[in-house]
């Protein structure tokens, strides 16, 4: 009976987190014609799971990493909730392909802007911890252009990923202020 209760709880937590993330999708005024470091060979995902508790933060209060005062972690996701929501809000103009609230990974699908039919973009956001910190978010942006009927990888402006990360951080800080009653 105990195993079934744990399984049911985990399933309920996962469904709740996914449904909560879906409810926050809003149009975003960010210009979708961005570019930045990254591409199909980007290896930045390798930083996930290291250090502070890995991908999952289960355990008692002595082993969990959500008791360090970083705030915003919540019981239902494995990363900082403000960064998670900030990343979802910031990237909401792109179609969502997958979102893993326990591992902290948001992957979008390709998006073609109406005014740029010959190119398309996608992004992957990595929430790297449970604290709201500037190094807690990494965004990789990918760009392709149509060449002879095929999509070919194209360079992305080096500043774009940093600009998107800053927008995520700004949104996360505003969410934290709103939740504490100051916003």
N, C-alpha and C positions, 0 to 999 in steps of 0.2 A: 504493500500500500504506500509506503514512504517513497519508493522510486517513482511511482505513478504521480504522486503529488508534486515531486520536484520536476518531472517532465511536463506536467500540466502547467506549472508555474512558469517554467522557461518558455513554453509555447505561448502562453498568455502575454508574457513580457515582450517577446519578439513581435507578436501581432500588434500589441499596443504601441510599440516604438515605431513600427512601420506605418501604422494608421496615423499616428501623431505627425510623422514626417510628411505624409501626404497632405494633411490638412494645412500645412504651412506654405505650400507652393503658391506663389504670387508672381505676377509679371515683374520683371526687373528692368529698370531703365539702363542698365549697363550696356554699352555699345558692344554688340556681339562680334564685331570685326577686330578682335584682339589677336595678339600673337605673343609668344614668349618661349622660354626654354622648354625643352621636352619634345617628345616624339614617340613613335612606336617603340623605340629601343630604350626609353626612359627607365632607369632602374631605381627610381626613388621609392618605389614600394618596398624595397628591401629594408627600409628603416622601421617598418611596422613590426610590432610584436616584441621589440627589444626593450630592455630597461624596465620601466615602471609597470610591471604586472602583465606584460604581453597583451595579447588580443582580448583576453577575457579577464574580468576582475572579480571572480567569484571567491568566496571564502569568508571567514569571520572578520570581525572588525580589526583584528591584529594583522591580517594579511592583505586586506583590500586596500587599494590606493585611493579610494574616494574619501578617506577620512583626513586628508592632509590639508584641508582648508582651501583648496583651489576653487571649490564651489562649482555649481552648474552641472555636476556629473549626473545626478539623479540615479535612481535605482534601476532604471530600465535600459540604459545604454552604457557602453564601456568607455566612452570618451566624454570630453567636456560638452555638455548639452548646448551651451551658448555658441561654441564654435560650430557644432553640428548644425544647429538651426541657422546660424549666420551663413554657413557654406551653402545650405539648401536654398536659402533666400537669394543669395548672391548669384548662384548658378541657375536659378529657376527659369531663365529665358531659354535655356538649353533643355531638350527632352531628356528626362531621367532614364538611364538604362538600368542601373542598380544602385542600391544604397544599403550598406552594412553598418548599422549603428553600433554593433559590438566591436568590429574591427576598425571603424572610423573611416570607411572608404565610400566615396560617392563617385560614381562613374556616369557620365552623360553619354548620350548618343550623338551622332553627327547632326549638325545644324547648318543649314544654308540660309544666310540672310537674304531677304527679298531683293536687296539692291546689289548683291554680289553672287549671281547665279553660278559663276565658275569656280567658287571656292566654298569650303565647308570647314567647320570647327567642331572640336569636342574637348572636354576637360575631365580631369580626374582630380578630386580633392582628397587629401589624406589628413585626418585629424590625428595628431601624433601623441596626444596625452589627455589627461583629465584636468589639467590646469588651463586657465585662460591666459595664454602667453603668446608673444609674437612668434616664437618658434614652434607653436603648437599646430600650425596649419601649413601644408605644402600643396600647391596647385600645379599640375602639369597641364599644359595646353598643347593641343595638336591641331595642325592645319594641313589641308590637302587642297590641291587645285586640279581642275579637270584639264587633262592633256590628252588629246586624241581619243576622247571617249573613256579614258581611264582616270581614276583618282591617283594622284602622285603626291607623296609627302613634300611639304614645302616648309621653308624656314618660318620661325615665329619670332617676333620682336623680343629681345631679351628682357624688356621691362614689363611685359604683359603679365606674367605669372605673379610678379611682386605686386603689381597694381591690384590684381584680383585678390591676392592674399590680404592686402591692406583693406580692401572693401569688406572682406569676410570678418576681419578683426574689428573694424568699425561697427559693423552690424552686430557682432557678438557683444561688444561693449554696450551698445544701446539696449540690447535685449537684457543684459545683466542689470543695467540701471532701471529699466522698466520693471523687472521682477522684484527689485528691492524697494520699489515705490518712489524712486528719485526721478523717474523719467516720465 
